[in-house]
Amino acid sequence: MVVPKHLVAVVDFGSQYTQLIVRRVRELGYMAKLYTPEEIGEMVDPGAVILSGGPRSTSEPDAPDIDFERLCSFGVPVLGVCYGMQLLNIKTGGTVRPSNRREYGPAALIPEKSTGLYAGVSPSSQVWMSHSDTVDHLADGCRVIARNSEGVPVSLQWGKNMFGIQFHPEVTHSHEGRTILRNFLSFASELAPFDIGDFKRELIDEIRSKVGHRQVVCGVSGGVDSTVLAVLLHEAGVNVRCIFVNNGLLRKNEAQEVEQNFLRMGVNIETVDASERFLAALSGESSPEKKRRIIGSLFIDVFWDAVGDAEMLAQGTLYPDVIESASNAKSKASVIKTHHNRVERVLELQAQGKVIEPLAFLFKDEVRALGASMGIPHDILWRHPFPGPGLAVRCPGEVTKQKLEIIRECDAIFISTLRKWGWYDKCWQAYAGLIPVKTVGVKGDERSYEFATNLRAIVSEDAMTADWVQLPYDLLREVSNRILNEVKGTNRVLYDVSTKPPASIEWE
């Protein structure tokens, strides 16, 4: 019996959706890993290669490129997505031209035949476009296998197993994208399966190899990411100290809850109360980017103050954070925001080989699956995500104790009401934030001039895209009534009905 061993190599040209391709391949049951275009020479016998999309134009002088001869030498199926398709067309002798407008959003996919890449796909299916260039001249031997509703080619094929698609099959907006990816992978043979248990063992081996006998400092917040990381390090048997920093930006009673949860899991943590230090550092600052950098840098300072000569730092960074901050020196992606785990101090430590981020290529649901495989209780694994910078990103403008207290009380009311109505587990994330403007209201027959509160509840698979939750009106009415009657400092409650994109999940 032949043992399957070949992984699916995804080459990253900088699309914000690139890691979603890895995720979809894993969901289909196969092992997939991400590579930069420069790393193609390091690939060893891939079973299939997918070239991602990207924000650049192939017509730019320094546009990302690939060693096409090396790619062809693998003799495996290749799929080019958006930028990847345009690059394949150029490499095979075709041309690409800039379009008069950027095409972004839904479009119709009309396959020439319901076979091959489009076996089982509807005669007309919605896909998601995001590109500015378009294929012009086709190389000899290239054929069109799908068009859009206007007859424009949106999918090409070269030979038996090299394909190009102008749309993103990895996003949920492409309704039959998973079928198309499954069809592509059917052209490959002996693909390595993806199993979370096997992946856990691989992570543990990697941690032991990188850490050796050095001591690791692990920051824990009580959230899913850092909790799974701490338990993973504990299971790997490395010398780890778990530090919980109370930065004064936590939700109501969160510090006590975190301590109790880790006690349940048998993992020791040390608590450092640095609330006043963080609030002092943030005083007078209103820039979202500067606030993130202040919090991230101070977080590291507090760590080193607490542990002295610790030799390594472990972080629970997930891949959506890596994508949005585009902090990899080789990354082709555009920066959306600076993640607190990607500030200058951390990057300096990374350059010195003193940072490990075992979860950096996983999505939230995969981290939860990893945690479940290690026996972490369900209620801990399914806590709603909470940002590293805490309530600071839910408090636009200057962060003050008064604003934080308003947010905490409003948030506690919102979350408790969601639990009461059975909606907490139906939401991927929910919170109350502060709108940094004051509005006129009436309280107790008197004029009030207080802040407005914003409620946000979303559903998502991976934080890359999100939709707002259609909560019952009576639930929202109860939350609003309680906030307006119980929370001093606010006189207006709004509900956020923005999707991501274009809005982010958090305010800042």
C-alpha positions as CSV (number, residue, x, y, z in Angstrom):
1,M,0.0,0.0,0.0
2,V,1.3,3.5,-1.0
3,V,1.3,5.9,2.0
4,P,0.0,9.4,0.9
5,K,2.7,11.9,1.7
6,H,2.4,15.0,-0.6
7,L,1.1,18.2,0.8
8,V,-0.6,21.1,-1.1
9,A,1.7,24.0,-1.5
10,V,0.0,27.4,-1.5
11,V,2.2,30.2,-2.9
12,D,1.4,33.6,-1.3
13,F,1.3,36.6,-3.6
14,G,-0.2,38.8,-0.9
15,S,-3.9,38.4,-1.1
16,Q,-5.8,39.0,2.1
17,Y,-7.5,35.7,1.5
18,T,-4.4,33.6,0.9
19,Q,-4.6,31.7,4.2
20,L,-8.2,30.9,3.5
21,I,-7.0,28.7,0.6
22,V,-4.9,26.7,3.1
23,R,-7.9,26.5,5.4
24,R,-10.2,25.3,2.6
25,V,-7.8,22.6,1.5
26,R,-7.5,21.4,5.1
27,E,-11.3,21.4,5.4
28,L,-11.3,19.1,2.4
29,G,-9.1,16.7,4.3
30,Y,-5.6,17.5,3.0
31,M,-2.4,18.9,4.4
32,A,-1.6,22.4,3.1
33,K,1.2,24.8,3.9
34,L,2.0,28.4,2.8
35,Y,5.1,29.5,0.9
36,T,6.4,32.8,-0.4
37,P,7.3,32.9,-4.1
38,E,11.0,32.9,-3.2
39,E,10.6,29.6,-1.3
40,I,9.5,27.6,-4.2
41,G,13.0,26.1,-4.4
42,E,12.5,24.7,-0.9
43,M,9.4,22.7,-1.8
44,V,10.0,19.0,-1.7
45,D,7.6,16.9,-3.9
46,P,4.4,18.9,-3.4
47,G,1.3,17.0,-4.5
48,A,-0.3,20.2,-6.0
49,V,0.5,23.9,-6.1
50,I,-2.0,26.8,-5.8
51,L,-0.8,30.3,-6.7
52,S,-2.8,32.9,-4.7
53,G,-4.2,36.3,-5.7
54,G,-2.4,39.5,-4.7
55,P,-2.8,43.3,-4.6
56,R,-0.1,44.0,-7.2
57,S,-0.4,44.3,-10.9
58,T,1.6,42.0,-13.2
59,S,2.5,45.1,-15.3
60,E,4.5,46.7,-12.4
61,P,8.3,46.5,-12.9
62,D,8.8,44.8,-9.5
63,A,5.7,42.6,-9.6
64,P,6.0,39.4,-7.6
65,D,7.3,36.6,-9.8
66,I,7.9,32.8,-9.7
67,D,10.4,30.3,-11.0
68,F,8.1,28.9,-13.7
69,E,10.6,26.3,-14.8
70,R,10.9,25.0,-11.2
71,L,7.1,25.0,-10.9
72,C,6.7,22.9,-14.0
73,S,9.4,20.5,-12.9
74,F,7.1,19.2,-10.1
75,G,4.8,17.7,-12.7
76,V,1.8,18.2,-10.4
77,P,-1.6,20.1,-10.8
78,V,-1.3,23.9,-10.6
79,L,-4.1,26.3,-10.0
80,G,-3.6,30.1,-10.4
81,V,-6.1,32.3,-8.5
82,C,-6.6,35.9,-9.8
83,Y,-3.0,37.3,-9.8
84,G,-1.8,33.6,-10.0
85,M,-3.9,33.1,-13.2
86,Q,-2.6,36.3,-14.8
87,L,1.0,35.3,-14.0
88,L,0.5,31.8,-15.5
89,N,-0.9,33.4,-18.7
90,I,2.2,35.6,-19.0
91,K,4.6,32.7,-18.3
92,T,3.0,30.5,-20.9
93,G,3.3,33.2,-23.6
94,G,0.1,35.2,-23.2
95,T,-0.5,38.8,-22.2
96,V,-2.3,40.8,-19.5
97,R,-3.6,44.3,-19.7
98,P,-4.7,46.8,-17.0
99,S,-8.5,47.2,-16.8
100,N,-10.3,50.5,-16.8
101,R,-11.9,49.7,-13.5
102,R,-11.3,47.4,-10.6
103,E,-13.8,44.5,-10.4
104,Y,-14.7,43.8,-6.8
105,G,-17.7,41.8,-5.6
106,P,-20.1,39.1,-6.9
107,A,-20.1,37.9,-10.5
108,A,-21.6,35.1,-12.5
109,L,-19.5,32.0,-13.4
110,I,-20.6,30.2,-16.5
111,P,-18.6,27.1,-17.2
112,E,-18.1,25.9,-20.8
113,K,-18.7,22.3,-19.7
114,S,-19.7,20.7,-16.4
115,T,-16.6,18.5,-16.4
116,G,-13.1,18.6,-15.1
117,L,-12.5,21.7,-12.9
118,Y,-16.3,22.4,-13.0
119,A,-17.7,18.9,-12.6
120,G,-20.9,19.2,-10.6
121,V,-20.9,23.0,-10.7
122,S,-24.1,24.8,-11.7
123,P,-24.5,26.3,-15.2
124,S,-24.4,29.7,-13.6
125,S,-22.9,30.2,-10.1
126,Q,-22.0,33.2,-8.0
127,V,-18.3,33.8,-7.5
128,W,-16.3,36.7,-5.8
129,M,-14.1,38.9,-7.9
130,S,-11.2,41.1,-6.7
131,H,-8.9,42.3,-9.5
132,S,-7.8,45.2,-11.6
133,D,-5.9,43.5,-14.5
134,T,-7.5,41.3,-17.1
135,V,-6.2,38.6,-19.4
136,D,-5.7,39.9,-23.0
137,H,-4.0,37.5,-25.4
138,L,-4.1,33.8,-24.7
139,A,-1.0,31.6,-25.3
140,D,-1.1,28.8,-27.8
141,G,-2.6,25.7,-26.3
142,C,-4.6,27.7,-23.7
143,R,-8.3,27.3,-23.7
144,V,-11.2,29.1,-22.0
145,I,-13.2,26.9,-19.7
146,A,-15.5,29.4,-18.1
147,R,-16.7,33.0,-18.7
148,N,-18.8,35.6,-16.8
149,S,-22.2,36.8,-17.8
150,E,-20.7,39.2,-20.3
151,G,-18.8,36.5,-22.1
152,V,-15.4,37.6,-20.7
153,P,-13.0,34.6,-19.9
154,V,-12.6,34.1,-16.2
155,S,-11.1,30.6,-16.2
156,L,-8.3,29.1,-18.3
157,Q,-6.7,25.7,-18.8
158,W,-3.2,24.8,-20.1
159,G,-2.6,21.1,-20.8
160,K,-4.2,18.5,-18.6
161,N,-3.7,19.8,-15.1
162,M,-2.8,23.6,-15.1
163,F,-5.7,25.9,-14.4
164,G,-6.4,29.5,-13.9
165,I,-9.4,31.2,-12.3
166,Q,-10.1,35.0,-12.1
167,F,-12.2,34.7,-8.9
168,H,-11.6,33.6,-5.3
169,P,-13.0,30.1,-4.6
170,E,-11.8,30.2,-1.0
171,V,-14.3,32.9,0.2
172,T,-17.9,31.9,1.1
173,H,-19.2,34.5,-1.4
174,S,-18.1,32.1,-4.1
175,H,-21.0,29.7,-3.6
176,E,-19.5,26.6,-5.2
177,G,-15.9,27.5,-4.5
178,R,-15.3,24.4,-2.3
179,T,-16.5,22.1,-5.1
180,I,-14.1,23.8,-7.6
181,L,-11.2,23.3,-5.1
182,R,-12.2,19.7,-4.5
183,N,-12.3,19.1,-8.3
184,F,-8.8,20.6,-8.6
185,L,-7.4,18.4,-5.9
186,S,-8.9,15.4,-7.6
187,F,-6.2,15.8,-10.3
188,A,-3.5,15.2,-7.7
189,S,-2.5,11.8,-6.2
190,E,-1.1,10.6,-2.9
191,L,-2.0,13.8,-1.0
192,A,-1.2,13.9,2.7
193,P,-4.3,14.0,4.9
194,F,-4.8,16.8,7.5
195,D,-5.6,15.6,11.0
196,I,-5.6,17.9,14.0
197,G,-4.1,15.1,16.2
198,D,-1.2,14.7,13.7
199,F,-0.9,18.5,13.5
200,K,-0.7,18.8,17.3
201,R,2.2,16.2,17.4
202,E,4.0,18.2,14.6
203,L,3.6,21.4,16.6
204,I,4.9,19.8,19.8
205,D,7.9,18.4,18.0
206,E,8.6,21.9,16.5
207,I,8.3,23.6,19.9
208,R,10.7,21.2,21.5
209,S,13.1,21.6,18.6
210,K,13.1,25.4,18.8
211,V,13.0,25.8,22.6
212,G,15.4,23.1,23.7
213,H,16.3,23.8,27.4
214,R,15.6,27.5,27.3
215,Q,12.8,29.0,29.5
216,V,9.8,30.3,27.7
217,V,7.6,33.1,28.9
218,C,4.0,32.8,27.7
219,G,1.6,35.7,28.0
220,V,-2.0,34.5,28.8
221,S,-5.1,36.6,28.6
222,G,-7.8,33.9,29.2
223,G,-8.8,34.0,25.5
224,V,-8.9,30.9,23.3
225,D,-5.6,31.6,21.5
226,S,-3.3,32.2,24.5
227,T,-5.0,29.5,26.5
228,V,-4.5,26.8,23.9
229,L,-0.9,28.0,23.5
230,A,-0.2,27.7,27.2
231,V,-1.7,24.2,27.4
232,L,0.2,23.2,24.2
233,L,3.5,24.4,25.8
234,H,2.6,22.6,29.0
235,E,1.9,19.4,27.1
236,A,5.2,19.8,25.1
237,G,6.9,19.6,28.5
238,V,9.0,22.8,28.0
239,N,10.2,25.1,30.8
240,V,7.4,27.6,30.6
241,R,6.2,30.5,32.8
242,C,2.7,31.7,32.1
243,I,2.2,35.4,32.9
244,F,-1.2,37.1,33.0
245,V,-1.0,40.8,32.7
246,N,-3.9,42.8,34.0
247,N,-3.5,45.9,31.8
248,G,-6.5,47.7,33.1
249,L,-8.2,47.2,29.7
250,L,-10.1,44.0,30.6
251,R,-13.9,43.3,30.8
252,K,-15.8,43.3,34.0
253,N,-14.4,40.7,36.5
254,E,-12.2,39.2,33.8
255,A,-9.1,38.9,35.9
256,Q,-10.8,36.7,38.5
257,E,-12.4,34.6,35.7
258,V,-9.0,34.0,34.0
259,E,-7.4,32.9,37.2
260,Q,-10.2,30.4,37.9
261,N,-10.1,28.9,34.4
262,F,-6.4,28.2,34.5
263,L,-6.8,26.6,37.9
264,R,-9.4,24.3,36.4
265,M,-6.9,23.2,33.7
266,G,-4.1,22.6,36.1
267,V,-1.8,25.3,34.6
268,N,0.0,27.7,36.9
269,I,-0.1,31.4,36.0
270,E,1.4,34.4,37.6
271,T,-0.6,37.6,37.7
272,V,0.9,41.1,37.2
273,D,-1.3,44.1,37.8
274,A,-0.1,46.8,35.6
275,S,-3.4,48.7,35.2
276,E,-2.1,52.1,36.2
277,R,1.0,51.7,34.1
278,F,-0.9,51.1,30.9
279,L,-3.5,53.8,31.6
280,A,-0.7,56.3,32.2
281,A,1.1,55.4,29.0
282,L,-2.2,55.8,27.0
283,S,-3.0,59.2,28.6
284,G,-3.7,61.8,26.0
285,E,-3.3,59.5,23.0
286,S,-6.1,59.1,20.5
287,S,-4.4,57.6,17.4
288,P,-5.5,53.9,16.9
289,E,-2.1,52.9,15.6
290,K,-0.2,54.6,18.3
291,K,-2.4,53.2,21.0
292,R,-1.8,49.7,19.6
293,R,2.0,50.2,19.5
294,I,2.0,51.7,23.1
295,I,0.1,48.6,24.4
296,G,2.2,46.1,22.5
297,S,5.5,47.6,23.5
298,L,4.5,48.1,27.1
299,F,3.2,44.5,27.3
300,I,6.6,43.2,26.4
301,D,8.2,45.6,28.9
302,V,5.9,44.3,31.7
303,F,6.9,40.8,30.7
304,W,10.6,41.3,31.0
305,D,10.1,43.3,34.2
306,A,8.2,40.3,35.6
307,V,10.5,37.5,34.5
308,G,14.0,38.9,34.4
309,D,16.3,36.8,32.3
310,A,13.7,34.7,30.4
311,E,15.2,33.5,27.1
312,M,12.2,33.2,24.8
313,L,8.7,34.7,24.3
314,A,5.7,32.6,23.2
315,Q,2.7,34.4,21.6
316,G,-0.7,33.1,20.6
317,T,-0.8,35.0,17.3
318,L,-3.2,33.6,14.7
319,Y,-2.9,33.9,11.0
320,P,-5.6,36.6,10.5
321,D,-3.4,38.9,12.7
322,V,-0.3,38.1,10.6
323,I,-2.2,38.8,7.4
324,E,-3.7,42.1,8.5
325,S,-0.4,43.4,9.9
326,A,1.6,42.0,6.9
327,S,4.7,42.0,9.1
328,N,6.5,39.1,7.5
329,A,9.5,40.7,5.8
330,K,8.8,38.6,2.6
331,S,5.0,39.3,2.7
332,K,3.4,40.7,-0.4
333,A,0.3,41.8,1.5
334,S,-0.9,45.3,2.3
335,V,-0.9,46.4,5.9
336,I,-4.4,46.9,7.3
337,K,-3.5,47.5,11.0
338,T,-0.7,46.9,13.4
339,H,-1.4,43.9,15.6
340,H,-0.2,44.1,19.2
341,N,2.0,41.1,18.6
342,R,3.7,42.8,15.7
343,V,5.1,45.9,17.3
344,E,8.8,46.8,16.8
345,R,10.0,45.2,20.1
346,V,8.5,41.9,19.1
347,L,10.0,42.0,15.6
348,E,13.4,42.7,17.1
349,L,13.0,39.6,19.4
350,Q,11.9,37.6,16.3
351,A,15.1,38.6,14.5
352,Q,17.1,37.3,17.4
353,G,15.2,34.0,17.4
354,K,13.6,34.6,20.7
355,V,9.9,34.4,19.7
356,I,7.8,31.4,19.0
357,E,4.3,31.5,17.6
358,P,3.1,27.9,17.1
359,L,-0.4,29.0,16.2
360,A,0.5,31.6,13.6
361,F,-0.8,29.5,10.7
362,L,-4.1,28.5,12.2
363,F,-7.5,30.0,12.2
364,K,-9.7,30.4,15.3
365,D,-11.8,27.3,14.6
366,E,-8.6,25.2,14.1
367,V,-7.2,26.5,17.4
368,R,-10.5,25.4,19.1
369,A,-10.2,21.9,17.5
370,L,-6.6,21.8,18.7
371,G,-7.7,22.8,22.2
372,A,-10.4,20.2,22.3
373,S,-7.9,17.5,21.3
374,M,-6.0,18.5,24.5
375,G,-9.1,18.3,26.7
376,I,-9.7,22.0,27.3
377,P,-13.3,22.6,28.6
378,H,-15.9,23.6,26.0
379,D,-16.9,26.8,27.8
380,I,-13.3,28.1,27.8
381,L,-12.7,27.2,24.1
382,W,-15.9,28.9,23.0
383,R,-15.5,32.2,24.9
384,H,-15.9,35.0,22.4
385,P,-12.6,36.4,21.0
386,F,-11.2,39.4,22.8
387,P,-8.5,41.6,21.2
388,G,-5.0,41.8,22.7
389,P,-5.2,45.6,23.2
390,G,-8.4,45.0,25.2
391,L,-11.1,47.7,25.5
392,A,-8.7,50.3,24.1
393,V,-9.8,49.2,20.6
394,R,-13.5,49.6,21.7
395,C,-12.8,53.1,23.0
396,P,-12.1,55.4,20.0
397,G,-10.1,58.5,21.0
398,E,-8.4,58.9,24.4
399,V,-8.7,56.0,26.8
400,T,-9.9,57.1,30.3
401,K,-11.1,55.3,33.4
402,Q,-14.6,56.8,33.0
403,K,-14.9,55.5,29.4
404,L,-13.6,52.1,30.3
405,E,-16.1,51.8,33.2
406,I,-19.0,52.7,30.8
407,I,-17.8,50.1,28.3
408,R,-17.4,47.4,31.0
409,E,-20.9,47.9,32.4
410,C,-22.6,48.1,29.0
411,D,-20.7,45.0,27.8
412,A,-21.6,43.0,30.9
413,I,-25.3,43.8,30.4
414,F,-25.1,42.9,26.7
415,I,-23.3,39.6,27.2
416,S,-25.4,38.5,30.2
417,T,-28.6,39.2,28.1
418,L,-27.3,37.2,25.2
419,R,-26.7,34.2,27.5
420,K,-30.1,34.6,29.1
421,W,-31.8,34.5,25.7
422,G,-29.6,31.7,24.4
423,W,-27.9,33.8,21.8
424,Y,-24.3,33.9,23.1
425,D,-23.2,30.6,21.4
426,K,-25.0,31.7,18.2
427,C,-22.7,34.7,17.9
428,W,-19.0,34.4,17.0
429,Q,-18.3,37.6,18.8
430,A,-20.3,40.2,20.6
431,Y,-19.4,43.3,22.6
432,A,-20.4,46.8,23.6
433,G,-18.1,49.7,22.6
434,L,-18.2,53.5,23.1
435,I,-18.9,56.0,20.4
436,P,-16.7,59.0,21.3
437,V,-19.3,61.7,20.9
438,K,-21.8,63.0,23.4
439,T,-25.5,63.3,22.6
440,V,-28.4,65.1,24.2
441,G,-31.0,63.1,26.1
442,V,-33.5,63.2,28.9
443,K,-33.1,61.4,32.2
444,G,-35.4,61.9,35.1
445,D,-37.1,65.0,33.4
446,E,-33.6,66.6,33.1
447,R,-31.4,67.2,30.1
448,S,-28.5,64.8,29.8
449,Y,-25.4,65.1,27.7
450,E,-23.7,61.7,27.7
451,F,-21.9,59.2,25.5
452,A,-23.5,56.9,22.9
453,T,-23.0,53.1,23.2
454,N,-22.5,50.8,20.3
455,L,-23.5,47.1,20.4
456,R,-21.9,44.7,17.9
457,A,-22.6,41.0,17.3
458,I,-21.2,39.1,14.4
459,V,-21.0,35.7,12.9
460,S,-17.8,34.5,11.2
461,E,-15.7,31.4,10.4
462,D,-12.3,32.9,10.7
463,A,-12.4,36.7,11.3
464,M,-11.4,37.3,7.7
465,T,-15.0,38.1,6.8
466,A,-18.0,38.7,9.1
467,D,-21.7,39.4,9.0
468,W,-23.8,41.1,11.7
469,V,-26.3,39.0,13.7
470,Q,-30.0,39.7,13.3
471,L,-30.8,39.6,17.0
472,P,-34.4,39.7,18.1
473,Y,-35.8,43.2,18.6
474,D,-37.1,42.3,22.1
475,L,-33.6,41.2,23.1
476,L,-32.1,44.5,21.9
477,R,-34.9,46.4,23.6
478,E,-34.1,44.7,26.9
479,V,-30.4,45.4,26.6
480,S,-31.1,49.1,25.7
481,N,-33.5,49.6,28.6
482,R,-31.0,48.1,31.1
483,I,-28.1,50.1,29.8
484,L,-30.0,53.4,29.8
485,N,-31.3,52.8,33.3
486,E,-28.3,51.2,34.9
487,V,-25.2,52.7,33.3
488,K,-24.2,56.2,34.3
489,G,-22.6,58.2,31.5
490,T,-24.5,56.9,28.4
491,N,-27.9,58.0,27.1
492,R,-28.1,56.3,23.7
493,V,-27.7,52.7,22.4
494,L,-27.0,51.9,18.7
495,Y,-26.7,48.5,17.0
496,D,-23.9,48.0,14.4
497,V,-25.1,46.4,11.2
498,S,-21.8,46.6,9.3
499,T,-20.2,43.6,7.6
500,K,-16.5,42.9,7.2
501,P,-15.4,44.0,4.7
502,P,-15.7,46.9,4.5
503,A,-15.8,47.5,8.3
504,S,-13.5,45.7,10.6
505,I,-14.8,43.6,13.5
506,E,-13.4,46.0,16.2
507,W,-13.7,49.7,16.2
508,E,-10.0,50.3,16.0
